[in-house]
Amino acid sequence: MTDTPARLLNLLSLLQTPREWPGSELATRLGVSPRTIRRDIERLRDLGYPVQATMGADGGYRLAAGAAMPPLVLDDEEAVAIAVGLRAGAGHAVEGIEEASVRALAKLEQVLPSRLRHRVGALQAATVPLVGGDGASVDPHTLTVMASAATGQERLRFAYRKGDGEETKRLVEPHRLVSTGRRWYLVAYDIDRDDWRTFRVDRVSEPFATGARFTPRELPAADAAEYLSRSMAGLQPTYRVVAAFEAPAEFVAARLPRWLGMPVATGDTSCRLDVTTADSLEWVAFRLALVDCEFAVHEPPALIEHLRELGARISRAAG
């Protein structure tokens, strides 16, 4: 193999597998001399790849974790697997990684060859997701188009179905995507209505970036999440939820979605949640019940009653 760039990429691909490679085996795989392998290893180190070498009969080369992540080299199968995994994570709004999944998917799909994009699409079409909540599913392609338009500051056109079923066409300047754990929302400036708006992504269809660039406007809030919270609070009834937990605040916070609020410590092994939310009481009850500790709800009365009914139903189901 005389093509040095191609040889370096192949060498890097081998080193990215979790094992240690003897220099002689690398030389055999790549069809070069051990001396060439040593020179190529030094080239990779000069490029920032932390290649470690161990001496002895069982020694060899391996790629260690670095302070910064250098570019990865993926073969076709690996690229397809990652794309499908990211699509699944984005489509199901996996809590804690949802926005990163969309950003990574947008970058990966930009550089995938057409043959691999076809394979990813075929795999996606052949799988059936199990959706929860109200069953509102989001097309990962819609998310990636929106994410790319927001990042590239391109105006975006799409068809939108309002809550009453009315179909409209929108031209917007996308600002940010926000996930609440159950749904995705786009915060954008609506050109035709000359104002900021929020859009449920599961009601969006036929999105495409127009290519027309725009200068970002100042959002009338600290960030997109705060703006979405204000918008939802103005459209839905809100509830003050007060609950006490018999566990440290850090323990409870790690098991509650961020959009529900942060508990405040009342002792070393206790904390209190006091928030106002526009989410349904059924959903709040479900999230509280998932916290693996004893807790007591003080407000609102409707949530207490719902938990009482839920507990009785679960008890009956358990016999």
C-alpha positions as CSV (number, residue, x, y, z in Angstrom):
1,M,0.0,0.0,0.0
2,T,1.9,3.1,-1.3
3,D,-0.8,5.7,-0.8
4,T,0.3,7.3,2.5
5,P,-3.0,9.1,3.3
6,A,-5.1,6.0,2.6
7,R,-2.6,3.9,4.7
8,L,-2.8,6.3,7.6
9,L,-6.6,6.2,7.6
10,N,-6.6,2.4,7.5
11,L,-4.0,2.3,10.3
12,L,-6.1,4.7,12.4
13,S,-9.2,2.6,11.8
14,L,-7.4,-0.5,13.1
15,L,-6.1,1.4,16.2
16,Q,-9.5,2.6,17.1
17,T,-10.6,-0.9,17.9
18,P,-10.3,-1.7,21.6
19,R,-7.2,-3.9,21.5
20,E,-3.4,-3.7,21.3
21,W,-1.8,-4.3,17.9
22,P,1.7,-5.8,17.5
23,G,3.7,-3.8,15.0
24,S,4.3,-6.9,12.9
25,E,0.6,-7.6,12.6
26,L,-0.1,-4.0,11.5
27,A,2.7,-4.3,8.9
28,T,1.2,-7.5,7.6
29,R,-2.3,-6.1,7.5
30,L,-1.2,-3.0,5.6
31,G,1.4,-4.6,3.4
32,V,4.3,-2.5,4.5
33,S,7.4,-2.9,6.6
34,P,7.5,-2.5,10.5
35,R,9.7,0.5,9.9
36,T,7.0,2.2,7.8
37,I,4.5,1.4,10.6
38,R,6.7,3.1,13.1
39,R,6.9,6.2,10.9
40,D,3.2,6.2,10.4
41,I,2.6,6.0,14.2
42,E,4.8,9.1,14.6
43,R,2.7,10.9,11.9
44,L,-0.5,10.1,13.8
45,R,1.0,11.4,17.0
46,D,2.0,14.6,15.3
47,L,-1.7,15.0,14.2
48,G,-2.8,14.7,17.8
49,Y,-3.7,11.1,18.1
50,P,-2.5,9.7,21.4
51,V,-1.0,6.4,20.2
52,Q,0.6,4.4,23.1
53,A,3.3,1.8,22.6
54,T,4.3,-1.0,25.0
55,M,7.5,-2.9,24.8
56,G,8.1,-6.7,25.1
57,A,6.9,-9.9,23.4
58,D,3.3,-9.0,24.2
59,G,3.7,-5.3,23.4
60,G,2.2,-3.3,20.6
61,Y,0.3,-0.1,19.8
62,R,-3.1,1.1,21.0
63,L,-5.0,4.4,20.8
64,A,-5.5,5.9,24.2
65,A,-8.1,8.4,25.3
66,G,-6.9,12.0,24.6
67,A,-7.6,15.4,26.2
68,A,-9.6,16.2,23.0
69,M,-11.4,13.9,20.6
70,P,-9.6,13.7,17.3
71,P,-11.5,12.9,14.1
72,L,-12.9,9.4,14.0
73,V,-12.5,7.1,11.1
74,L,-15.6,4.9,10.5
75,D,-16.2,2.1,8.1
76,D,-19.6,1.8,6.3
77,E,-21.1,-0.6,8.9
78,E,-20.0,1.6,11.8
79,A,-21.4,4.8,10.1
80,V,-24.8,3.2,9.5
81,A,-25.0,1.8,13.0
82,I,-24.2,5.2,14.6
83,A,-26.7,7.0,12.3
84,V,-29.5,4.6,13.1
85,G,-28.7,4.8,16.8
86,L,-28.8,8.6,16.7
87,R,-32.0,8.6,14.8
88,A,-33.6,6.4,17.4
89,G,-32.3,8.6,20.2
90,A,-33.5,11.8,18.5
91,G,-36.9,10.4,17.6
92,H,-37.6,9.2,21.1
93,A,-36.3,12.3,22.9
94,V,-34.0,10.3,25.1
95,E,-33.6,12.5,28.2
96,G,-30.2,14.1,28.7
97,I,-28.9,13.3,25.2
98,E,-31.6,14.5,22.9
99,E,-30.1,17.8,21.7
100,A,-26.6,16.2,21.3
101,S,-28.2,13.4,19.3
102,V,-29.8,15.8,16.9
103,R,-26.6,17.8,16.5
104,A,-24.5,14.7,15.9
105,L,-27.0,13.3,13.5
106,A,-27.1,16.5,11.5
107,K,-23.3,16.5,11.1
108,L,-23.1,12.8,10.3
109,E,-25.9,12.8,7.6
110,Q,-24.1,15.8,6.0
111,V,-21.1,13.6,5.2
112,L,-22.7,10.2,4.6
113,P,-22.4,9.0,1.0
114,S,-25.7,8.6,-0.8
115,R,-25.4,4.8,-0.6
116,L,-25.1,4.9,3.2
117,R,-28.0,7.4,3.5
118,H,-30.1,5.0,1.5
119,R,-29.2,2.1,3.9
120,V,-30.0,4.3,7.0
121,G,-33.3,5.3,5.6
122,A,-34.2,1.7,4.7
123,L,-33.4,0.5,8.2
124,Q,-35.4,3.3,9.7
125,A,-38.4,2.5,7.5
126,A,-38.2,-1.2,8.5
127,T,-38.4,-0.5,12.2
128,V,-41.4,0.3,14.3
129,P,-40.8,2.4,17.4
130,L,-42.8,1.9,20.6
131,V,-43.9,5.4,21.6
132,G,-45.2,6.5,24.9
133,G,-47.1,9.5,26.4
134,D,-49.7,10.8,24.0
135,G,-48.1,8.9,21.0
136,A,-46.8,12.1,19.3
137,S,-43.9,10.9,17.2
138,V,-41.2,13.0,15.6
139,D,-39.6,12.3,12.3
140,P,-35.8,12.4,12.9
141,H,-35.3,13.9,9.4
142,T,-37.4,16.9,10.4
143,L,-35.3,17.4,13.5
144,T,-32.0,17.3,11.5
145,V,-33.3,19.7,8.9
146,M,-34.4,22.1,11.6
147,A,-31.1,21.7,13.5
148,S,-29.1,22.4,10.4
149,A,-31.1,25.4,9.4
150,A,-30.8,26.9,12.9
151,T,-27.0,26.3,13.0
152,G,-26.5,27.6,9.5
153,Q,-28.9,30.6,10.1
154,E,-31.0,29.7,7.1
155,R,-34.7,30.6,6.8
156,L,-37.0,27.5,7.0
157,R,-40.3,26.7,5.3
158,F,-42.7,24.0,6.4
159,A,-46.3,23.0,6.6
160,Y,-47.8,23.2,10.1
161,R,-50.9,21.7,11.6
162,K,-52.4,23.9,14.3
163,G,-54.1,22.5,17.5
164,D,-57.5,22.9,15.9
165,G,-56.4,20.9,12.8
166,E,-56.0,23.9,10.5
167,E,-53.1,23.5,8.0
168,T,-50.8,26.5,7.4
169,K,-47.6,27.3,5.6
170,R,-44.8,28.9,7.7
171,L,-41.6,30.8,6.8
172,V,-39.4,31.2,9.9
173,E,-36.0,32.1,11.2
174,P,-35.2,29.0,13.4
175,H,-33.6,29.8,16.7
176,R,-33.4,26.6,18.8
177,L,-34.9,23.2,19.3
178,V,-36.2,22.4,22.8
179,S,-37.1,19.0,24.2
180,T,-39.4,18.7,27.2
181,G,-38.8,14.9,27.5
182,R,-42.1,14.0,25.8
183,R,-42.2,16.5,22.9
184,W,-39.9,18.6,20.7
185,Y,-40.5,22.3,20.0
186,L,-39.0,24.7,17.6
187,V,-38.5,28.3,18.8
188,A,-38.4,30.6,15.8
189,Y,-39.2,34.0,14.5
190,D,-42.3,33.8,12.2
191,I,-41.7,36.1,9.2
192,D,-45.3,36.5,8.1
193,R,-46.6,37.1,11.7
194,D,-43.6,39.4,12.5
195,D,-43.3,37.8,16.0
196,W,-41.7,34.9,17.9
197,R,-43.5,31.6,17.9
198,T,-43.1,28.1,19.2
199,F,-44.0,25.1,17.0
200,R,-44.6,21.5,18.0
201,V,-42.3,19.5,15.8
202,D,-44.7,16.5,15.6
203,R,-47.1,18.8,13.8
204,V,-44.5,19.9,11.2
205,S,-44.2,18.4,7.7
206,E,-42.3,19.1,4.5
207,P,-39.5,21.1,6.1
208,F,-36.8,22.5,3.9
209,A,-34.1,25.2,4.3
210,T,-34.5,27.9,1.8
211,G,-30.8,28.8,1.6
212,A,-31.7,32.5,2.5
213,R,-29.4,33.6,5.3
214,F,-30.6,35.8,8.2
215,T,-29.1,37.8,11.0
216,P,-30.2,36.3,14.4
217,R,-32.7,38.4,16.3
218,E,-32.6,39.0,20.0
219,L,-34.9,36.4,21.7
220,P,-37.2,38.1,24.3
221,A,-36.0,35.7,27.0
222,A,-32.8,34.4,28.6
223,D,-32.9,31.3,26.4
224,A,-35.2,29.2,24.2
225,A,-36.2,26.9,27.2
226,E,-37.4,29.9,29.2
227,Y,-39.3,31.3,26.2
228,L,-41.0,28.0,25.6
229,S,-41.9,27.7,29.3
230,R,-43.5,31.2,29.2
231,S,-45.4,30.3,26.0
232,M,-46.7,27.1,27.4
233,A,-47.7,28.8,30.7
234,G,-49.8,31.3,28.7
235,L,-51.7,28.6,26.8
236,Q,-52.3,25.9,29.5
237,P,-53.5,25.9,33.1
238,T,-50.6,25.8,35.5
239,Y,-50.3,24.0,38.8
240,R,-48.2,24.5,41.9
241,V,-46.6,21.2,42.8
242,V,-45.2,20.8,46.3
243,A,-43.6,17.5,47.3
244,A,-41.2,16.3,50.1
245,F,-38.7,13.5,49.5
246,E,-36.9,11.4,52.0
247,A,-33.6,11.4,50.0
248,P,-30.8,13.9,49.3
249,A,-31.6,16.7,46.7
250,E,-28.9,15.4,44.4
251,F,-30.5,11.9,44.4
252,V,-33.9,13.3,43.5
253,A,-32.7,15.8,40.9
254,A,-30.9,13.0,39.0
255,R,-34.3,11.1,38.7
256,L,-36.5,14.0,37.8
257,P,-36.6,15.7,34.3
258,R,-35.0,19.1,34.3
259,W,-38.1,20.8,33.0
260,L,-40.0,19.8,36.2
261,G,-37.7,21.9,38.4
262,M,-34.9,21.4,40.9
263,P,-35.5,20.1,44.5
264,V,-34.1,22.1,47.4
265,A,-32.3,20.4,50.3
266,T,-34.1,20.5,53.6
267,G,-31.6,18.2,55.4
268,D,-28.8,15.8,54.6
269,T,-31.3,13.1,53.6
270,S,-34.4,15.1,52.6
271,C,-35.4,17.7,50.1
272,R,-38.5,19.6,48.8
273,L,-39.8,20.3,45.4
274,D,-41.9,23.5,44.9
275,V,-42.5,24.4,41.3
276,T,-45.2,25.7,39.0
277,T,-45.8,23.5,35.9
278,A,-48.1,23.4,32.9
279,D,-47.7,19.7,32.4
280,S,-50.7,17.4,33.1
281,L,-51.1,16.1,36.6
282,E,-51.1,12.5,35.3
283,W,-47.6,13.0,33.8
284,V,-46.3,14.8,37.0
285,A,-47.6,11.9,39.1
286,F,-45.9,9.4,36.9
287,R,-42.6,11.2,37.1
288,L,-42.8,11.5,40.9
289,A,-43.5,7.9,41.2
290,L,-40.4,7.0,39.3
291,V,-38.2,8.6,42.0
292,D,-36.9,5.6,44.0
293,C,-37.6,6.9,47.5
294,E,-40.4,7.8,49.9
295,F,-42.2,11.0,49.1
296,A,-45.3,13.0,50.1
297,V,-47.2,15.4,48.0
298,H,-48.7,18.5,49.7
299,E,-50.1,20.4,46.7
300,P,-52.3,20.5,44.7
301,P,-55.2,18.5,46.0
302,A,-56.0,17.1,42.5
303,L,-52.5,15.6,42.3
304,I,-52.9,14.0,45.7
305,E,-56.2,12.5,44.6
306,H,-54.7,11.2,41.3
307,L,-51.8,9.6,43.2
308,R,-54.3,7.9,45.6
309,E,-56.2,6.5,42.7
310,L,-53.0,5.4,40.9
311,G,-51.7,3.7,44.0
312,A,-55.0,1.8,44.5
313,R,-55.0,0.7,40.9
314,I,-51.4,-0.5,41.1
315,S,-52.2,-2.4,44.3
316,R,-55.2,-4.1,42.7
317,A,-53.0,-5.1,39.7
318,A,-50.5,-6.7,42.1
319,G,-53.3,-8.7,43.7
